[in-house]
């Protein structure tokens, strides 16, 4: 299941290629942080509310959440 999250993010990058150019592309730190939070959620582990809010803002910035 570990590869699933990376595969979904790669698929989203391909789907929204026009959005990944310029200043709104994920940095390595953002991508690793987002993957860590998604894994925590997938495993049913508690997520720090500040980190969850950060992930939501990041995904909204990229148009992955409304």
Biopython code that builds the backbone (N, CA, C, O; Angstrom):
import numpy as np
from Bio.PDB.StructureBuilder import StructureBuilder

atoms = [
    (1, "UNK", "N", (0.817, -1.188, 0.000)),
    (1, "UNK", "CA", (0.000, 0.000, 0.000)),
    (1, "UNK", "C", (0.868, 1.261, 0.000)),
    (1, "UNK", "O", (0.394, 2.347, -0.336)),
    (2, "UNK", "N", (2.109, 1.113, 0.370)),
    (2, "UNK", "CA", (3.023, 2.251, 0.448)),
    (2, "UNK", "C", (3.122, 2.987, -0.890)),
    (2, "UNK", "O", (3.155, 4.218, -0.909)),
    (3, "UNK", "N", (3.169, 2.265, -1.996)),
    (3, "UNK", "CA", (3.290, 2.885, -3.302)),
    (3, "UNK", "C", (2.009, 3.535, -3.782)),
    (3, "UNK", "O", (2.040, 4.327, -4.725)),
    (4, "UNK", "N", (0.896, 3.226, -3.165)),
    (4, "UNK", "CA", (-0.394, 3.740, -3.610)),
    (4, "UNK", "C", (-0.466, 5.262, -3.530)),
    (4, "UNK", "O", (-0.923, 5.907, -4.474)),
    (5, "UNK", "N", (-0.029, 5.833, -2.437)),
    (5, "UNK", "CA", (-0.104, 7.283, -2.264)),
    (5, "UNK", "C", (0.781, 7.983, -3.285)),
    (5, "UNK", "O", (0.371, 8.964, -3.906)),
    (6, "UNK", "N", (2.004, 7.471, -3.457)),
    (6, "UNK", "CA", (2.900, 8.066, -4.445)),
    (6, "UNK", "C", (2.302, 7.966, -5.845)),
    (6, "UNK", "O", (2.400, 8.904, -6.636)),
    (7, "UNK", "N", (1.679, 6.821, -6.148)),
    (7, "UNK", "CA", (1.064, 6.627, -7.464)),
    (7, "UNK", "C", (-0.092, 7.605, -7.682)),
    (7, "UNK", "O", (-0.242, 8.165, -8.768)),
    (8, "UNK", "N", (-0.904, 7.806, -6.647)),
    (8, "UNK", "CA", (-2.029, 8.740, -6.769)),
    (8, "UNK", "C", (-1.541, 10.176, -6.982)),
    (8, "UNK", "O", (-2.107, 10.915, -7.788)),
    (9, "UNK", "N", (-0.488, 10.564, -6.257)),
    (9, "UNK", "CA", (0.051, 11.917, -6.438)),
    (9, "UNK", "C", (0.677, 12.075, -7.812)),
    (9, "UNK", "O", (0.535, 13.123, -8.442)),
    (10, "UNK", "N", (1.371, 11.043, -8.285)),
    (10, "UNK", "CA", (1.954, 11.102, -9.631)),
    (10, "UNK", "C", (0.845, 11.206, -10.675)),
    (10, "UNK", "O", (0.972, 11.954, -11.645)),
    (11, "UNK", "N", (-0.231, 10.465, -10.481)),
    (11, "UNK", "CA", (-1.365, 10.528, -11.409)),
    (11, "UNK", "C", (-1.988, 11.928, -11.409)),
    (11, "UNK", "O", (-2.342, 12.453, -12.465)),
    (12, "UNK", "N", (-2.119, 12.526, -10.226)),
    (12, "UNK", "CA", (-2.671, 13.880, -10.128)),
    (12, "UNK", "C", (-1.755, 14.878, -10.832)),
    (12, "UNK", "O", (-2.230, 15.795, -11.502)),
    (13, "UNK", "N", (-0.433, 14.697, -10.679)),
    (13, "UNK", "CA", (0.499, 15.594, -11.367)),
    (13, "UNK", "C", (0.344, 15.475, -12.878)),
    (13, "UNK", "O", (0.415, 16.479, -13.587)),
    (14, "UNK", "N", (0.134, 14.267, -13.375)),
    (14, "UNK", "CA", (-0.055, 14.083, -14.815)),
    (14, "UNK", "C", (-1.380, 14.694, -15.273)),
    (14, "UNK", "O", (-1.462, 15.314, -16.333)),
    (15, "UNK", "N", (-2.402, 14.506, -14.458)),
    (15, "UNK", "CA", (-3.734, 15.012, -14.809)),
    (15, "UNK", "C", (-3.770, 16.541, -14.842)),
    (15, "UNK", "O", (-4.448, 17.143, -15.674)),
    (16, "UNK", "N", (-3.031, 17.152, -13.925)),
    (16, "UNK", "CA", (-3.046, 18.602, -13.809)),
    (16, "UNK", "C", (-1.694, 19.194, -14.180)),
    (16, "UNK", "O", (-1.205, 20.097, -13.501)),
    (17, "UNK", "N", (-1.086, 18.695, -15.252)),
    (17, "UNK", "CA", (0.242, 19.156, -15.654)),
    (17, "UNK", "C", (0.327, 20.663, -15.807)),
    (17, "UNK", "O", (1.348, 21.266, -15.474)),
    (18, "UNK", "N", (-0.728, 21.272, -16.304)),
    (18, "UNK", "CA", (-0.711, 22.722, -16.507)),
    (18, "UNK", "C", (-0.616, 23.480, -15.189)),
    (18, "UNK", "O", (-0.286, 24.666, -15.184)),
    (19, "UNK", "N", (-0.897, 22.823, -14.086)),
    (19, "UNK", "CA", (-0.858, 23.488, -12.784)),
    (19, "UNK", "C", (0.470, 23.317, -12.059)),
    (19, "UNK", "O", (0.705, 23.996, -11.059)),
    (20, "UNK", "N", (1.337, 22.442, -12.524)),
    (20, "UNK", "CA", (2.550, 22.177, -11.763)),
    (20, "UNK", "C", (3.730, 23.029, -12.222)),
    (20, "UNK", "O", (4.849, 22.821, -11.753)),
    (21, "UNK", "N", (3.519, 23.947, -13.093)),
    (21, "UNK", "CA", (4.568, 24.839, -13.535)),
    (21, "UNK", "C", (4.564, 26.078, -12.644)),
    (21, "UNK", "O", (3.502, 26.512, -12.197)),
    (22, "UNK", "N", (5.703, 26.636, -12.387)),
    (22, "UNK", "CA", (5.761, 27.888, -11.643)),
    (22, "UNK", "C", (5.811, 27.703, -10.138)),
    (22, "UNK", "O", (6.248, 26.665, -9.640)),
    (23, "UNK", "N", (5.359, 28.722, -9.421)),
    (23, "UNK", "CA", (5.557, 28.773, -7.973)),
    (23, "UNK", "C", (4.685, 27.805, -7.187)),
    (23, "UNK", "O", (4.944, 27.581, -6.005)),
    (24, "UNK", "N", (3.663, 27.226, -7.801)),
    (24, "UNK", "CA", (2.744, 26.377, -7.052)),
    (24, "UNK", "C", (3.094, 24.900, -7.099)),
    (24, "UNK", "O", (2.278, 24.071, -6.696)),
    (25, "UNK", "N", (4.250, 24.550, -7.567)),
    (25, "UNK", "CA", (4.649, 23.148, -7.588)),
    (25, "UNK", "C", (5.082, 22.736, -6.180)),
    (25, "UNK", "O", (5.681, 23.525, -5.449)),
    (26, "UNK", "N", (4.773, 21.495, -5.810)),
    (26, "UNK", "CA", (5.191, 20.996, -4.501)),
    (26, "UNK", "C", (6.710, 21.006, -4.391)),
    (26, "UNK", "O", (7.412, 20.610, -5.322)),
    (27, "UNK", "N", (7.204, 21.457, -3.260)),
    (27, "UNK", "CA", (8.629, 21.298, -2.969)),
    (27, "UNK", "C", (8.827, 19.875, -2.440)),
    (27, "UNK", "O", (7.855, 19.193, -2.118)),
    (28, "UNK", "N", (10.059, 19.436, -2.353)),
    (28, "UNK", "CA", (10.317, 18.103, -1.801)),
    (28, "UNK", "C", (9.796, 18.003, -0.375)),
    (28, "UNK", "O", (9.204, 16.990, -0.002)),
    (29, "UNK", "N", (10.009, 19.037, 0.423)),
    (29, "UNK", "CA", (9.536, 19.027, 1.810)),
    (29, "UNK", "C", (8.011, 18.949, 1.876)),
    (29, "UNK", "O", (7.458, 18.219, 2.698)),
    (30, "UNK", "N", (7.334, 19.704, 1.006)),
    (30, "UNK", "CA", (5.873, 19.666, 0.979)),
    (30, "UNK", "C", (5.376, 18.278, 0.587)),
    (30, "UNK", "O", (4.455, 17.742, 1.202)),
    (31, "UNK", "N", (5.985, 17.713, -0.425)),
    (31, "UNK", "CA", (5.561, 16.395, -0.897)),
    (31, "UNK", "C", (5.784, 15.335, 0.173)),
    (31, "UNK", "O", (4.899, 14.514, 0.415)),
    (32, "UNK", "N", (6.937, 15.336, 0.812)),
    (32, "UNK", "CA", (7.211, 14.351, 1.861)),
    (32, "UNK", "C", (6.274, 14.549, 3.051)),
    (32, "UNK", "O", (5.806, 13.575, 3.640)),
    (33, "UNK", "N", (6.001, 15.793, 3.405)),
    (33, "UNK", "CA", (5.076, 16.067, 4.504)),
    (33, "UNK", "C", (3.666, 15.622, 4.190)),
    (33, "UNK", "O", (2.981, 15.056, 5.042)),
    (34, "UNK", "N", (3.229, 15.878, 2.964)),
    (34, "UNK", "CA", (1.885, 15.478, 2.550)),
    (34, "UNK", "C", (1.761, 13.958, 2.540)),
    (34, "UNK", "O", (0.757, 13.417, 3.003)),
    (35, "UNK", "N", (2.758, 13.274, 2.022)),
    (35, "UNK", "CA", (2.728, 11.812, 2.003)),
    (35, "UNK", "C", (2.679, 11.267, 3.428)),
    (35, "UNK", "O", (1.938, 10.324, 3.703)),
    (36, "UNK", "N", (3.459, 11.850, 4.335)),
    (36, "UNK", "CA", (3.456, 11.392, 5.729)),
    (36, "UNK", "C", (2.077, 11.548, 6.361)),
    (36, "UNK", "O", (1.611, 10.655, 7.068)),
    (37, "UNK", "N", (1.431, 12.670, 6.111)),
    (37, "UNK", "CA", (0.101, 12.907, 6.680)),
    (37, "UNK", "C", (-0.923, 11.949, 6.073)),
    (37, "UNK", "O", (-1.771, 11.418, 6.790)),
    (38, "UNK", "N", (-0.853, 11.727, 4.776)),
    (38, "UNK", "CA", (-1.783, 10.802, 4.135)),
    (38, "UNK", "C", (-1.582, 9.377, 4.653)),
    (38, "UNK", "O", (-2.550, 8.638, 4.830)),
    (39, "UNK", "N", (-0.359, 9.000, 4.889)),
    (39, "UNK", "CA", (-0.089, 7.662, 5.452)),
    (39, "UNK", "C", (-0.651, 7.542, 6.869)),
    (39, "UNK", "O", (-1.238, 6.521, 7.228)),
    (40, "UNK", "N", (-0.465, 8.592, 7.666)),
    (40, "UNK", "CA", (-1.026, 8.575, 9.022)),
    (40, "UNK", "C", (-2.530, 8.387, 8.963)),
    (40, "UNK", "O", (-3.095, 7.583, 9.704)),
    (41, "UNK", "N", (-3.175, 9.130, 8.077)),
    (41, "UNK", "CA", (-4.622, 9.045, 7.929)),
    (41, "UNK", "C", (-5.036, 7.649, 7.473)),
    (41, "UNK", "O", (-5.989, 7.070, 7.995)),
    (42, "UNK", "N", (-4.312, 7.122, 6.500)),
    (42, "UNK", "CA", (-4.603, 5.795, 5.967)),
    (42, "UNK", "C", (-4.478, 4.720, 7.052)),
    (42, "UNK", "O", (-5.224, 3.741, 7.048)),
    (43, "UNK", "N", (-3.537, 4.906, 7.974)),
    (43, "UNK", "CA", (-3.305, 3.935, 9.043)),
    (43, "UNK", "C", (-4.175, 4.181, 10.276)),
    (43, "UNK", "O", (-4.082, 3.446, 11.259)),
    (44, "UNK", "N", (-5.014, 5.207, 10.227)),
    (44, "UNK", "CA", (-5.896, 5.508, 11.346)),
    (44, "UNK", "C", (-5.189, 6.153, 12.521)),
    (44, "UNK", "O", (-5.709, 6.155, 13.637)),
    (45, "UNK", "N", (-4.013, 6.699, 12.280)),
    (45, "UNK", "CA", (-3.246, 7.341, 13.349)),
    (45, "UNK", "C", (-3.735, 8.781, 13.545)),
    (45, "UNK", "O", (-4.206, 9.411, 12.598)),
    (46, "UNK", "N", (-3.623, 9.296, 14.766)),
    (46, "UNK", "CA", (-4.034, 10.687, 14.999)),
    (46, "UNK", "C", (-3.103, 11.655, 14.260)),
    (46, "UNK", "O", (-1.899, 11.422, 14.159)),
    (47, "UNK", "N", (-3.682, 12.736, 13.748)),
    (47, "UNK", "CA", (-2.924, 13.750, 13.001)),
    (47, "UNK", "C", (-3.031, 15.067, 13.751)),
    (47, "UNK", "O", (-4.119, 15.481, 14.152)),
    (48, "UNK", "N", (-1.913, 15.708, 13.932)),
    (48, "UNK", "CA", (-1.874, 17.019, 14.569)),
    (48, "UNK", "C", (-2.763, 17.978, 13.773)),
    (48, "UNK", "O", (-2.600, 18.086, 12.558)),
    (49, "UNK", "N", (-3.696, 18.676, 14.422)),
    (49, "UNK", "CA", (-4.610, 19.573, 13.705)),
    (49, "UNK", "C", (-3.897, 20.637, 12.865)),
    (49, "UNK", "O", (-4.366, 20.981, 11.780)),
    (50, "UNK", "N", (-2.784, 21.152, 13.351)),
    (50, "UNK", "CA", (-2.046, 22.151, 12.570)),
    (50, "UNK", "C", (-1.485, 21.548, 11.293)),
    (50, "UNK", "O", (-1.519, 22.181, 10.237)),
    (51, "UNK", "N", (-0.967, 20.321, 11.383)),
    (51, "UNK", "CA", (-0.429, 19.639, 10.191)),
    (51, "UNK", "C", (-1.553, 19.301, 9.212)),
    (51, "UNK", "O", (-1.379, 19.396, 7.997)),
    (52, "UNK", "N", (-2.704, 18.906, 9.752)),
    (52, "UNK", "CA", (-3.839, 18.588, 8.895)),
    (52, "UNK", "C", (-4.308, 19.842, 8.148)),
    (52, "UNK", "O", (-4.609, 19.787, 6.955)),
    (53, "UNK", "N", (-4.365, 20.954, 8.852)),
    (53, "UNK", "CA", (-4.753, 22.223, 8.225)),
    (53, "UNK", "C", (-3.739, 22.614, 7.153)),
    (53, "UNK", "O", (-4.122, 23.085, 6.082)),
    (54, "UNK", "N", (-2.449, 22.423, 7.432)),
    (54, "UNK", "CA", (-1.392, 22.716, 6.460)),
    (54, "UNK", "C", (-1.588, 21.874, 5.198)),
    (54, "UNK", "O", (-1.485, 22.385, 4.083)),
    (55, "UNK", "N", (-1.872, 20.579, 5.380)),
    (55, "UNK", "CA", (-2.068, 19.686, 4.230)),
    (55, "UNK", "C", (-3.292, 20.104, 3.411)),
    (55, "UNK", "O", (-3.259, 20.076, 2.181)),
    (56, "UNK", "N", (-4.360, 20.489, 4.092)),
    (56, "UNK", "CA", (-5.566, 20.938, 3.390)),
    (56, "UNK", "C", (-5.275, 22.191, 2.568)),
    (56, "UNK", "O", (-5.691, 22.286, 1.413)),
    (57, "UNK", "N", (-4.562, 23.155, 3.159)),
    (57, "UNK", "CA", (-4.212, 24.374, 2.413)),
    (57, "UNK", "C", (-3.355, 24.052, 1.201)),
    (57, "UNK", "O", (-3.544, 24.616, 0.123)),
    (58, "UNK", "N", (-2.417, 23.145, 1.387)),
    (58, "UNK", "CA", (-1.538, 22.748, 0.290)),
    (58, "UNK", "C", (-2.332, 22.112, -0.849)),
    (58, "UNK", "O", (-2.114, 22.432, -2.017)),
    (59, "UNK", "N", (-3.247, 21.218, -0.507)),
    (59, "UNK", "CA", (-4.032, 20.543, -1.527)),
    (59, "UNK", "C", (-5.029, 21.499, -2.183)),
    (59, "UNK", "O", (-5.310, 21.368, -3.375)),
    (60, "UNK", "N", (-5.560, 22.448, -1.434)),
    (60, "UNK", "CA", (-6.442, 23.462, -2.039)),
    (60, "UNK", "C", (-5.657, 24.347, -3.006)),
    (60, "UNK", "O", (-6.146, 24.695, -4.081)),
    (61, "UNK", "N", (-4.446, 24.703, -2.615)),
    (61, "UNK", "CA", (-3.588, 25.541, -3.468)),
    (61, "UNK", "C", (-3.380, 24.878, -4.822)),
    (61, "UNK", "O", (-3.325, 25.552, -5.851)),
    (62, "UNK", "N", (-3.266, 23.564, -4.816)),
    (62, "UNK", "CA", (-3.019, 22.830, -6.057)),
    (62, "UNK", "C", (-4.303, 22.424, -6.767)),
    (62, "UNK", "O", (-4.250, 21.795, -7.823)),
    (63, "UNK", "N", (-5.446, 22.771, -6.208)),
    (63, "UNK", "CA", (-6.705, 22.460, -6.859)),
    (63, "UNK", "C", (-7.161, 21.030, -6.670)),
    (63, "UNK", "O", (-8.043, 20.564, -7.391)),
    (64, "UNK", "N", (-6.575, 20.318, -5.709)),
    (64, "UNK", "CA", (-6.969, 18.935, -5.460)),
    (64, "UNK", "C", (-8.151, 18.838, -4.509)),
    (64, "UNK", "O", (-8.791, 17.791, -4.408)),
    (65, "UNK", "N", (-8.440, 19.938, -3.810)),
    (65, "UNK", "CA", (-9.628, 20.040, -2.957)),
    (65, "UNK", "C", (-10.352, 21.334, -3.328)),
    (65, "UNK", "O", (-9.726, 22.320, -3.718)),
    (66, "UNK", "N", (-11.677, 21.315, -3.201)),
    (66, "UNK", "CA", (-12.417, 22.556, -3.533)),
    (66, "UNK", "C", (-12.196, 23.658, -2.504)),
    (66, "UNK", "O", (-12.746, 24.751, -2.642)),
]
sb = StructureBuilder()
sb.init_structure("model")
sb.init_model(0)
sb.init_chain("A")
sb.init_seg("    ")
for serial, (resi, resn, name, xyz) in enumerate(atoms, 1):
    if name == "N":
        sb.init_residue(resn, " ", resi, " ")
    sb.init_atom(name, np.array(xyz, "f"), 0.0, 1.0, " ", f" {name:<3s}", serial, name[0])
structure = sb.get_structure()
